[in-house]
Each structure stands twice: as C-alpha cells, then as structure tokens.
C-alpha cells in the first residue's frame, strides 16, 4: 500500500464544515460586491444623463487617471494586487463611458 491509500479520503466538499464556512463568507462578499456595483452604476447613470444634458464629454481622462492612482494606492495598502485592481477599475470605467455615450446619443 502506498502512503496515500493508508489515509481516509477527505470528506466531499459539500460535507466539509470548514469549506462550507469559507464558501458562505465568499457568497456574502459576492452579494455585497454586486449590490455595491449596482449602486455605483445607478449613480454613474445619473452622471451620464447630467453630462449629456450639459454637453460634457462622456469620458474624463484626468479623473480616470486620478481614480486609478488612488485605487492602486488603496490596493497596495490593503495587500491587494494593484495590477488586478487597475484592470478591474478600467473594466468598470469603460462600461460607464459606454453608458455615458449611449445617454449622449439618446
């Protein structure tokens, strides 16, 4: 017998209370992220409508640059990969700009 067969197999993931606890926390965090993103997009939609009304451009590269710098610093302080954070924020910013351009055409 090899050493691997001498140990009893790990319980199925669905029966593991430690893993279940971690997964419950992850599920709660995911739900919070979705709700926060929904609120963020409600606000940025209002911004897009306002920009269209007062004829401001959909994008603000200087603000985007400041936001990315700010969030990279926050990421570093939180021990989160700043490259990941920047990619995530860039994805959100690009989506917001797309919404602002759509509001401008409406």
Backbone as XML, in Angstrom:
<?xml version="1.0"?>
<chain id="A" units="angstrom">
  <residue number="1" name="UNK">
    <atom name="N" x="0.830" y="-1.197" z="0.000"/>
    <atom name="CA" x="0.000" y="0.000" z="0.000"/>
    <atom name="C" x="0.861" y="1.242" z="0.000"/>
  </residue>
  <residue number="2" name="UNK">
    <atom name="N" x="0.443" y="2.204" z="-0.755"/>
    <atom name="CA" x="1.170" y="3.470" z="-0.734"/>
    <atom name="C" x="0.658" y="4.304" z="0.424"/>
  </residue>
  <residue number="3" name="UNK">
    <atom name="N" x="1.386" y="5.313" z="0.734"/>
    <atom name="CA" x="1.008" y="6.187" z="1.834"/>
    <atom name="C" x="-0.353" y="6.846" z="1.591"/>
  </residue>
  <residue number="4" name="UNK">
    <atom name="N" x="-0.652" y="7.205" z="0.322"/>
    <atom name="CA" x="-1.916" y="7.866" z="0.003"/>
    <atom name="C" x="-3.120" y="6.983" z="0.297"/>
  </residue>
  <residue number="5" name="UNK">
    <atom name="N" x="-3.019" y="5.695" z="0.086"/>
    <atom name="CA" x="-4.161" y="4.811" z="0.295"/>
    <atom name="C" x="-4.339" y="4.455" z="1.764"/>
  </residue>
  <residue number="6" name="UNK">
    <atom name="N" x="-3.370" y="4.748" z="2.606"/>
    <atom name="CA" x="-3.489" y="4.450" z="4.027"/>
    <atom name="C" x="-4.335" y="5.486" z="4.761"/>
  </residue>
  <residue number="7" name="UNK">
    <atom name="N" x="-4.490" y="6.655" z="4.203"/>
    <atom name="CA" x="-5.283" y="7.706" z="4.833"/>
    <atom name="C" x="-6.705" y="7.652" z="4.309"/>
  </residue>
  <residue number="8" name="UNK">
    <atom name="N" x="-7.637" y="7.979" z="5.175"/>
    <atom name="CA" x="-9.021" y="8.018" z="4.703"/>
    <atom name="C" x="-9.191" y="9.235" z="3.803"/>
  </residue>
  <residue number="9" name="UNK">
    <atom name="N" x="-10.034" y="9.114" z="2.781"/>
    <atom name="CA" x="-10.211" y="10.235" z="1.855"/>
    <atom name="C" x="-10.866" y="11.418" z="2.557"/>
  </residue>
  <residue number="10" name="UNK">
    <atom name="N" x="-10.585" y="12.584" z="2.033"/>
    <atom name="CA" x="-11.204" y="13.796" z="2.576"/>
    <atom name="C" x="-12.705" y="13.731" z="2.346"/>
  </residue>
  <residue number="11" name="UNK">
    <atom name="N" x="-13.476" y="14.320" z="3.241"/>
    <atom name="CA" x="-14.927" y="14.305" z="3.027"/>
    <atom name="C" x="-15.275" y="15.104" z="1.778"/>
  </residue>
  <residue number="12" name="UNK">
    <atom name="N" x="-16.385" y="14.761" z="1.142"/>
    <atom name="CA" x="-16.793" y="15.564" z="-0.023"/>
    <atom name="C" x="-16.895" y="17.036" z="0.372"/>
  </residue>
  <residue number="13" name="UNK">
    <atom name="N" x="-16.605" y="17.917" z="-0.565"/>
    <atom name="CA" x="-16.602" y="19.359" z="-0.281"/>
    <atom name="C" x="-17.919" y="19.802" z="0.342"/>
  </residue>
  <residue number="14" name="UNK">
    <atom name="N" x="-19.012" y="19.199" z="-0.078"/>
    <atom name="CA" x="-20.317" y="19.623" z="0.443"/>
    <atom name="C" x="-20.505" y="19.230" z="1.907"/>
  </residue>
  <residue number="15" name="UNK">
    <atom name="N" x="-19.708" y="18.274" z="2.413"/>
    <atom name="CA" x="-19.819" y="17.828" z="3.804"/>
    <atom name="C" x="-18.761" y="18.456" z="4.705"/>
  </residue>
  <residue number="16" name="UNK">
    <atom name="N" x="-17.896" y="19.266" z="4.159"/>
    <atom name="CA" x="-16.790" y="19.843" z="4.925"/>
    <atom name="C" x="-17.243" y="21.161" z="5.551"/>
  </residue>
  <residue number="17" name="UNK">
    <atom name="N" x="-17.421" y="21.200" z="6.886"/>
    <atom name="CA" x="-17.935" y="22.426" z="7.514"/>
    <atom name="C" x="-16.982" y="23.618" z="7.410"/>
  </residue>
  <residue number="18" name="UNK">
    <atom name="N" x="-15.690" y="23.373" z="7.398"/>
    <atom name="CA" x="-14.729" y="24.475" z="7.260"/>
    <atom name="C" x="-14.865" y="25.099" z="5.882"/>
  </residue>
  <residue number="19" name="UNK">
    <atom name="N" x="-14.856" y="24.260" z="4.849"/>
    <atom name="CA" x="-15.009" y="24.756" z="3.486"/>
    <atom name="C" x="-16.360" y="25.436" z="3.309"/>
  </residue>
  <residue number="20" name="UNK">
    <atom name="N" x="-17.405" y="24.853" z="3.878"/>
    <atom name="CA" x="-18.745" y="25.451" z="3.780"/>
    <atom name="C" x="-18.759" y="26.843" z="4.411"/>
  </residue>
  <residue number="21" name="UNK">
    <atom name="N" x="-18.060" y="27.001" z="5.524"/>
    <atom name="CA" x="-17.981" y="28.319" z="6.170"/>
    <atom name="C" x="-17.281" y="29.346" z="5.303"/>
  </residue>
  <residue number="22" name="UNK">
    <atom name="N" x="-16.160" y="28.930" z="4.702"/>
    <atom name="CA" x="-15.449" y="29.832" z="3.791"/>
    <atom name="C" x="-16.346" y="30.211" z="2.613"/>
  </residue>
  <residue number="23" name="UNK">
    <atom name="N" x="-17.004" y="29.220" z="2.054"/>
    <atom name="CA" x="-17.847" y="29.474" z="0.882"/>
    <atom name="C" x="-19.020" y="30.386" z="1.225"/>
  </residue>
  <residue number="24" name="UNK">
    <atom name="N" x="-19.566" y="30.235" z="2.413"/>
    <atom name="CA" x="-20.658" y="31.128" z="2.825"/>
    <atom name="C" x="-20.155" y="32.572" z="2.897"/>
  </residue>
  <residue number="25" name="UNK">
    <atom name="N" x="-18.964" y="32.751" z="3.443"/>
    <atom name="CA" x="-18.379" y="34.100" z="3.504"/>
    <atom name="C" x="-18.144" y="34.654" z="2.107"/>
  </residue>
  <residue number="26" name="UNK">
    <atom name="N" x="-17.620" y="33.824" z="1.212"/>
    <atom name="CA" x="-17.389" y="34.258" z="-0.166"/>
    <atom name="C" x="-18.709" y="34.649" z="-0.826"/>
  </residue>
  <residue number="27" name="UNK">
    <atom name="N" x="-19.749" y="33.838" z="-0.619"/>
    <atom name="CA" x="-21.058" y="34.139" z="-1.200"/>
    <atom name="C" x="-21.599" y="35.476" z="-0.684"/>
  </residue>
  <residue number="28" name="UNK">
    <atom name="N" x="-21.420" y="35.732" z="0.612"/>
    <atom name="CA" x="-21.875" y="37.006" z="1.182"/>
    <atom name="C" x="-21.103" y="38.183" z="0.590"/>
  </residue>
  <residue number="29" name="UNK">
    <atom name="N" x="-19.802" y="38.017" z="0.446"/>
    <atom name="CA" x="-18.979" y="39.081" z="-0.138"/>
    <atom name="C" x="-19.376" y="39.316" z="-1.590"/>
  </residue>
  <residue number="30" name="UNK">
    <atom name="N" x="-19.578" y="38.238" z="-2.348"/>
    <atom name="CA" x="-20.012" y="38.385" z="-3.744"/>
    <atom name="C" x="-21.330" y="39.148" z="-3.833"/>
  </residue>
  <residue number="31" name="UNK">
    <atom name="N" x="-22.267" y="38.846" z="-2.946"/>
    <atom name="CA" x="-23.550" y="39.554" z="-2.946"/>
    <atom name="C" x="-23.340" y="41.036" z="-2.645"/>
  </residue>
  <residue number="32" name="UNK">
    <atom name="N" x="-22.475" y="41.334" z="-1.693"/>
    <atom name="CA" x="-22.185" y="42.737" z="-1.359"/>
    <atom name="C" x="-21.547" y="43.459" z="-2.539"/>
  </residue>
  <residue number="33" name="UNK">
    <atom name="N" x="-20.635" y="42.784" z="-3.236"/>
    <atom name="CA" x="-19.989" y="43.386" z="-4.407"/>
    <atom name="C" x="-21.031" y="43.724" z="-5.469"/>
  </residue>
  <residue number="34" name="UNK">
    <atom name="N" x="-21.948" y="42.799" z="-5.728"/>
    <atom name="CA" x="-22.992" y="43.035" z="-6.735"/>
    <atom name="C" x="-23.856" y="44.227" z="-6.349"/>
  </residue>
  <residue number="35" name="UNK">
    <atom name="N" x="-24.256" y="44.296" z="-5.078"/>
    <atom name="CA" x="-25.082" y="45.420" z="-4.631"/>
    <atom name="C" x="-24.325" y="46.743" z="-4.715"/>
  </residue>
  <residue number="36" name="UNK">
    <atom name="N" x="-23.044" y="46.727" z="-4.378"/>
    <atom name="CA" x="-22.238" y="47.949" z="-4.465"/>
    <atom name="C" x="-22.063" y="48.374" z="-5.923"/>
  </residue>
  <residue number="37" name="UNK">
    <atom name="N" x="-21.833" y="47.419" z="-6.814"/>
    <atom name="CA" x="-21.710" y="47.755" z="-8.236"/>
    <atom name="C" x="-23.022" y="48.311" z="-8.779"/>
  </residue>
  <residue number="38" name="UNK">
    <atom name="N" x="-24.141" y="47.720" z="-8.366"/>
    <atom name="CA" x="-25.444" y="48.224" z="-8.814"/>
    <atom name="C" x="-25.637" y="49.667" z="-8.369"/>
  </residue>
  <residue number="39" name="UNK">
    <atom name="N" x="-25.284" y="49.959" z="-7.133"/>
    <atom name="CA" x="-25.418" y="51.340" z="-6.633"/>
    <atom name="C" x="-24.470" y="52.273" z="-7.376"/>
  </residue>
  <residue number="40" name="UNK">
    <atom name="N" x="-23.253" y="51.827" z="-7.616"/>
    <atom name="CA" x="-22.288" y="52.645" z="-8.358"/>
    <atom name="C" x="-22.821" y="52.970" z="-9.745"/>
  </residue>
  <residue number="41" name="UNK">
    <atom name="N" x="-23.383" y="51.963" z="-10.423"/>
    <atom name="CA" x="-23.893" y="52.195" z="-11.775"/>
    <atom name="C" x="-25.148" y="53.061" z="-11.770"/>
  </residue>
  <residue number="42" name="UNK">
    <atom name="N" x="-25.955" y="52.995" z="-10.711"/>
    <atom name="CA" x="-27.102" y="53.929" z="-10.624"/>
    <atom name="C" x="-26.594" y="55.368" z="-10.583"/>
  </residue>
  <residue number="43" name="UNK">
    <atom name="N" x="-25.555" y="55.594" z="-9.817"/>
    <atom name="CA" x="-25.010" y="56.949" z="-9.688"/>
    <atom name="C" x="-24.332" y="57.369" z="-10.983"/>
  </residue>
  <residue number="44" name="UNK">
    <atom name="N" x="-23.537" y="56.486" z="-11.580"/>
    <atom name="CA" x="-22.857" y="56.879" z="-12.821"/>
    <atom name="C" x="-23.851" y="57.068" z="-13.965"/>
  </residue>
  <residue number="45" name="UNK">
    <atom name="N" x="-24.985" y="56.391" z="-13.905"/>
    <atom name="CA" x="-26.016" y="56.630" z="-14.920"/>
    <atom name="C" x="-26.557" y="58.053" z="-14.781"/>
  </residue>
  <residue number="46" name="UNK">
    <atom name="N" x="-26.768" y="58.493" z="-13.550"/>
    <atom name="CA" x="-27.213" y="59.869" z="-13.327"/>
    <atom name="C" x="-26.151" y="60.854" z="-13.809"/>
  </residue>
  <residue number="47" name="UNK">
    <atom name="N" x="-24.882" y="60.526" z="-13.575"/>
    <atom name="CA" x="-23.796" y="61.375" z="-14.059"/>
    <atom name="C" x="-23.836" y="61.454" z="-15.582"/>
  </residue>
  <residue number="48" name="UNK">
    <atom name="N" x="-24.030" y="60.312" z="-16.235"/>
    <atom name="CA" x="-24.092" y="60.287" z="-17.703"/>
    <atom name="C" x="-25.234" y="61.122" z="-18.245"/>
  </residue>
  <residue number="49" name="UNK">
    <atom name="N" x="-26.393" y="61.027" z="-17.601"/>
    <atom name="CA" x="-27.542" y="61.833" z="-18.024"/>
    <atom name="C" x="-27.249" y="63.315" z="-17.830"/>
  </residue>
  <residue number="50" name="UNK">
    <atom name="N" x="-26.622" y="63.661" z="-16.706"/>
    <atom name="CA" x="-26.267" y="65.054" z="-16.453"/>
    <atom name="C" x="-25.258" y="65.556" z="-17.477"/>
  </residue>
  <residue number="51" name="UNK">
    <atom name="N" x="-24.229" y="64.753" z="-17.742"/>
    <atom name="CA" x="-23.223" y="65.156" z="-18.724"/>
    <atom name="C" x="-23.854" y="65.385" z="-20.093"/>
  </residue>
  <residue number="52" name="UNK">
    <atom name="N" x="-24.776" y="64.508" z="-20.469"/>
    <atom name="CA" x="-25.453" y="64.674" z="-21.759"/>
    <atom name="C" x="-26.264" y="65.965" z="-21.770"/>
  </residue>
  <residue number="53" name="UNK">
    <atom name="N" x="-26.932" y="66.271" z="-20.675"/>
    <atom name="CA" x="-27.773" y="67.470" z="-20.572"/>
    <atom name="C" x="-26.952" y="68.748" z="-20.696"/>
  </residue>
  <residue number="54" name="UNK">
    <atom name="N" x="-25.790" y="68.766" z="-20.055"/>
    <atom name="CA" x="-24.973" y="69.987" z="-20.060"/>
    <atom name="C" x="-23.852" y="69.918" z="-21.094"/>
  </residue>
  <residue number="55" name="UNK">
    <atom name="N" x="-23.930" y="68.938" z="-21.966"/>
    <atom name="CA" x="-22.996" y="68.721" z="-23.079"/>
    <atom name="C" x="-21.525" y="68.599" z="-22.648"/>
  </residue>
  <residue number="56" name="UNK">
    <atom name="N" x="-21.300" y="67.793" z="-21.620"/>
    <atom name="CA" x="-19.937" y="67.442" z="-21.225"/>
    <atom name="C" x="-19.563" y="66.138" z="-21.923"/>
  </residue>
  <residue number="57" name="UNK">
    <atom name="N" x="-18.288" y="65.919" z="-22.181"/>
    <atom name="CA" x="-17.881" y="64.673" z="-22.851"/>
    <atom name="C" x="-18.135" y="63.461" z="-21.946"/>
  </residue>
  <residue number="58" name="UNK">
    <atom name="N" x="-18.396" y="62.304" z="-22.550"/>
    <atom name="CA" x="-18.658" y="61.094" z="-21.761"/>
    <atom name="C" x="-17.471" y="60.654" z="-20.902"/>
  </residue>
  <residue number="59" name="UNK">
    <atom name="N" x="-16.267" y="60.887" z="-21.370"/>
    <atom name="CA" x="-15.071" y="60.455" z="-20.648"/>
    <atom name="C" x="-14.348" y="61.653" z="-20.040"/>
  </residue>
  <residue number="60" name="UNK">
    <atom name="N" x="-13.666" y="61.394" z="-18.937"/>
    <atom name="CA" x="-12.853" y="62.414" z="-18.277"/>
    <atom name="C" x="-11.502" y="61.767" z="-17.947"/>
  </residue>
  <residue number="61" name="UNK">
    <atom name="N" x="-10.582" y="61.745" z="-18.920"/>
    <atom name="CA" x="-9.308" y="61.036" z="-18.733"/>
    <atom name="C" x="-8.513" y="61.472" z="-17.504"/>
  </residue>
  <residue number="62" name="UNK">
    <atom name="N" x="-8.569" y="62.733" z="-17.151"/>
    <atom name="CA" x="-7.821" y="63.193" z="-15.971"/>
    <atom name="C" x="-8.398" y="62.591" z="-14.694"/>
  </residue>
  <residue number="63" name="UNK">
    <atom name="N" x="-9.726" y="62.587" z="-14.571"/>
    <atom name="CA" x="-10.351" y="61.959" z="-13.395"/>
    <atom name="C" x="-10.051" y="60.466" z="-13.371"/>
  </residue>
  <residue number="64" name="UNK">
    <atom name="N" x="-10.131" y="59.812" z="-14.528"/>
    <atom name="CA" x="-9.841" y="58.372" z="-14.588"/>
    <atom name="C" x="-8.427" y="58.096" z="-14.086"/>
  </residue>
  <residue number="65" name="UNK">
    <atom name="N" x="-7.481" y="58.922" z="-14.530"/>
    <atom name="CA" x="-6.089" y="58.752" z="-14.108"/>
    <atom name="C" x="-5.962" y="58.909" z="-12.592"/>
  </residue>
  <residue number="66" name="UNK">
    <atom name="N" x="-6.618" y="59.931" z="-12.036"/>
    <atom name="CA" x="-6.564" y="60.148" z="-10.583"/>
    <atom name="C" x="-7.210" y="58.981" z="-9.825"/>
  </residue>
  <residue number="67" name="UNK">
    <atom name="N" x="-8.331" y="58.497" z="-10.342"/>
    <atom name="CA" x="-9.023" y="57.374" z="-9.697"/>
    <atom name="C" x="-8.157" y="56.116" z="-9.706"/>
  </residue>
  <residue number="68" name="UNK">
    <atom name="N" x="-7.535" y="55.843" z="-10.826"/>
    <atom name="CA" x="-6.680" y="54.660" z="-10.918"/>
    <atom name="C" x="-5.509" y="54.784" z="-9.955"/>
  </residue>
  <residue number="69" name="UNK">
    <atom name="N" x="-4.881" y="55.945" z="-9.899"/>
    <atom name="CA" x="-3.769" y="56.148" z="-8.962"/>
    <atom name="C" x="-4.241" y="55.965" z="-7.518"/>
  </residue>
  <residue number="70" name="UNK">
    <atom name="N" x="-5.405" y="56.528" z="-7.191"/>
    <atom name="CA" x="-5.951" y="56.431" z="-5.833"/>
    <atom name="C" x="-6.258" y="54.975" z="-5.479"/>
  </residue>
  <residue number="71" name="UNK">
    <atom name="N" x="-6.888" y="54.258" z="-6.398"/>
    <atom name="CA" x="-7.259" y="52.879" z="-6.108"/>
    <atom name="C" x="-6.055" y="51.936" z="-6.110"/>
  </residue>
  <residue number="72" name="UNK">
    <atom name="N" x="-5.036" y="52.256" z="-6.883"/>
    <atom name="CA" x="-3.800" y="51.457" z="-6.813"/>
    <atom name="C" x="-3.166" y="51.614" z="-5.425"/>
  </residue>
  <residue number="73" name="UNK">
    <atom name="N" x="-3.157" y="52.841" z="-4.909"/>
    <atom name="CA" x="-2.603" y="53.070" z="-3.565"/>
    <atom name="C" x="-3.434" y="52.357" z="-2.510"/>
  </residue>
  <residue number="74" name="UNK">
    <atom name="N" x="-4.756" y="52.428" z="-2.624"/>
    <atom name="CA" x="-5.621" y="51.707" z="-1.688"/>
    <atom name="C" x="-5.375" y="50.202" z="-1.764"/>
  </residue>
  <residue number="75" name="UNK">
    <atom name="N" x="-5.185" y="49.702" z="-2.971"/>
    <atom name="CA" x="-4.927" y="48.272" z="-3.160"/>
    <atom name="C" x="-3.632" y="47.858" z="-2.471"/>
  </residue>
  <residue number="76" name="UNK">
    <atom name="N" x="-2.598" y="48.651" z="-2.656"/>
    <atom name="CA" x="-1.320" y="48.339" z="-2.019"/>
    <atom name="C" x="-1.466" y="48.328" z="-0.500"/>
  </residue>
  <residue number="77" name="UNK">
    <atom name="N" x="-2.192" y="49.307" z="0.034"/>
    <atom name="CA" x="-2.399" y="49.370" z="1.483"/>
    <atom name="C" x="-3.222" y="48.181" z="1.982"/>
  </residue>
  <residue number="78" name="UNK">
    <atom name="N" x="-4.097" y="47.663" z="1.129"/>
    <atom name="CA" x="-4.953" y="46.524" z="1.507"/>
    <atom name="C" x="-4.319" y="45.181" z="1.154"/>
  </residue>
  <residue number="79" name="UNK">
    <atom name="N" x="-3.096" y="45.207" z="0.668"/>
    <atom name="CA" x="-2.382" y="43.987" z="0.257"/>
    <atom name="C" x="-3.130" y="43.256" z="-0.855"/>
  </residue>
  <residue number="80" name="UNK">
    <atom name="N" x="-3.640" y="44.033" z="-1.804"/>
    <atom name="CA" x="-4.313" y="43.502" z="-2.986"/>
    <atom name="C" x="-3.483" y="43.903" z="-4.199"/>
  </residue>
  <residue number="81" name="UNK">
    <atom name="N" x="-3.358" y="43.023" z="-5.141"/>
    <atom name="CA" x="-2.545" y="43.274" z="-6.329"/>
    <atom name="C" x="-3.047" y="44.535" z="-7.050"/>
  </residue>
  <residue number="82" name="UNK">
    <atom name="N" x="-2.247" y="45.601" z="-7.114"/>
    <atom name="CA" x="-2.678" y="46.830" z="-7.769"/>
    <atom name="C" x="-2.944" y="46.637" z="-9.264"/>
  </residue>
  <residue number="83" name="UNK">
    <atom name="N" x="-2.249" y="45.703" z="-9.898"/>
    <atom name="CA" x="-2.499" y="45.435" z="-11.323"/>
    <atom name="C" x="-3.912" y="44.896" z="-11.511"/>
  </residue>
  <residue number="84" name="UNK">
    <atom name="N" x="-4.302" y="43.969" z="-10.653"/>
    <atom name="CA" x="-5.664" y="43.434" z="-10.707"/>
    <atom name="C" x="-6.678" y="44.545" z="-10.483"/>
  </residue>
  <residue number="85" name="UNK">
    <atom name="N" x="-6.432" y="45.370" z="-9.471"/>
    <atom name="CA" x="-7.358" y="46.451" z="-9.145"/>
    <atom name="C" x="-7.503" y="47.426" z="-10.300"/>
  </residue>
  <residue number="86" name="UNK">
    <atom name="N" x="-6.391" y="47.741" z="-10.948"/>
    <atom name="CA" x="-6.451" y="48.653" z="-12.081"/>
    <atom name="C" x="-7.240" y="48.044" z="-13.233"/>
  </residue>
  <residue number="87" name="UNK">
    <atom name="N" x="-7.021" y="46.772" z="-13.513"/>
    <atom name="CA" x="-7.776" y="46.107" z="-14.580"/>
    <atom name="C" x="-9.269" y="46.093" z="-14.262"/>
  </residue>
  <residue number="88" name="UNK">
    <atom name="N" x="-9.595" y="45.814" z="-13.017"/>
    <atom name="CA" x="-10.996" y="45.785" z="-12.592"/>
    <atom name="C" x="-11.624" y="47.176" z="-12.740"/>
  </residue>
  <residue number="89" name="UNK">
    <atom name="N" x="-10.922" y="48.203" z="-12.259"/>
    <atom name="CA" x="-11.445" y="49.564" z="-12.374"/>
    <atom name="C" x="-11.538" y="49.997" z="-13.828"/>
  </residue>
  <residue number="90" name="UNK">
    <atom name="N" x="-10.558" y="49.656" z="-14.633"/>
    <atom name="CA" x="-10.587" y="50.013" z="-16.062"/>
    <atom name="C" x="-11.812" y="49.392" z="-16.726"/>
  </residue>
  <residue number="91" name="UNK">
    <atom name="N" x="-12.123" y="48.143" z="-16.376"/>
    <atom name="CA" x="-13.311" y="47.475" z="-16.921"/>
    <atom name="C" x="-14.572" y="48.260" z="-16.544"/>
  </residue>
  <residue number="92" name="UNK">
    <atom name="N" x="-14.661" y="48.684" z="-15.293"/>
    <atom name="CA" x="-15.831" y="49.444" z="-14.834"/>
    <atom name="C" x="-15.887" y="50.795" z="-15.536"/>
  </residue>
  <residue number="93" name="UNK">
    <atom name="N" x="-14.766" y="51.496" z="-15.602"/>
    <atom name="CA" x="-14.732" y="52.812" z="-16.252"/>
    <atom name="C" x="-15.154" y="52.694" z="-17.711"/>
  </residue>
  <residue number="94" name="UNK">
    <atom name="N" x="-14.645" y="51.701" z="-18.408"/>
    <atom name="CA" x="-15.012" y="51.522" z="-19.821"/>
    <atom name="C" x="-16.514" y="51.290" z="-19.974"/>
  </residue>
  <residue number="95" name="UNK">
    <atom name="N" x="-17.092" y="50.534" z="-19.072"/>
    <atom name="CA" x="-18.536" y="50.286" z="-19.119"/>
    <atom name="C" x="-19.320" y="51.572" z="-18.825"/>
  </residue>
  <residue number="96" name="UNK">
    <atom name="N" x="-18.851" y="52.348" z="-17.868"/>
    <atom name="CA" x="-19.502" y="53.624" z="-17.537"/>
    <atom name="C" x="-19.448" y="54.564" z="-18.744"/>
  </residue>
  <residue number="97" name="UNK">
    <atom name="N" x="-18.296" y="54.655" z="-19.380"/>
    <atom name="CA" x="-18.166" y="55.525" z="-20.559"/>
    <atom name="C" x="-19.109" y="55.064" z="-21.658"/>
  </residue>
  <residue number="98" name="UNK">
    <atom name="N" x="-19.231" y="53.769" z="-21.829"/>
    <atom name="CA" x="-20.166" y="53.240" z="-22.836"/>
    <atom name="C" x="-21.594" y="53.682" z="-22.519"/>
  </residue>
  <residue number="99" name="UNK">
    <atom name="N" x="-21.961" y="53.645" z="-21.246"/>
    <atom name="CA" x="-23.295" y="54.105" z="-20.835"/>
    <atom name="C" x="-23.444" y="55.607" z="-21.062"/>
  </residue>
  <residue number="100" name="UNK">
    <atom name="N" x="-22.392" y="56.362" z="-20.764"/>
    <atom name="CA" x="-22.446" y="57.820" z="-20.964"/>
    <atom name="C" x="-22.585" y="58.167" z="-22.444"/>
  </residue>
  <residue number="101" name="UNK">
    <atom name="N" x="-21.887" y="57.429" z="-23.291"/>
    <atom name="CA" x="-22.011" y="57.676" z="-24.736"/>
    <atom name="C" x="-23.425" y="57.356" z="-25.199"/>
  </residue>
  <residue number="102" name="UNK">
    <atom name="N" x="-24.005" y="56.310" z="-24.661"/>
    <atom name="CA" x="-25.383" y="55.947" z="-25.005"/>
    <atom name="C" x="-26.346" y="57.045" z="-24.552"/>
  </residue>
  <residue number="103" name="UNK">
    <atom name="N" x="-26.153" y="57.589" z="-23.350"/>
    <atom name="CA" x="-27.005" y="58.675" z="-22.855"/>
    <atom name="C" x="-26.866" y="59.917" z="-23.726"/>
  </residue>
  <residue number="104" name="UNK">
    <atom name="N" x="-25.684" y="60.146" z="-24.216"/>
    <atom name="CA" x="-25.439" y="61.315" z="-25.065"/>
    <atom name="C" x="-26.189" y="61.201" z="-26.392"/>
  </residue>
  <residue number="105" name="UNK">
    <atom name="N" x="-26.288" y="59.969" z="-26.906"/>
    <atom name="CA" x="-26.987" y="59.751" z="-28.188"/>
    <atom name="C" x="-28.505" y="59.780" z="-28.028"/>
  </residue>
  <residue number="106" name="UNK">
    <atom name="N" x="-28.976" y="59.563" z="-26.809"/>
    <atom name="CA" x="-30.437" y="59.476" z="-26.579"/>
    <atom name="C" x="-31.115" y="60.833" z="-26.705"/>
  </residue>
</chain>
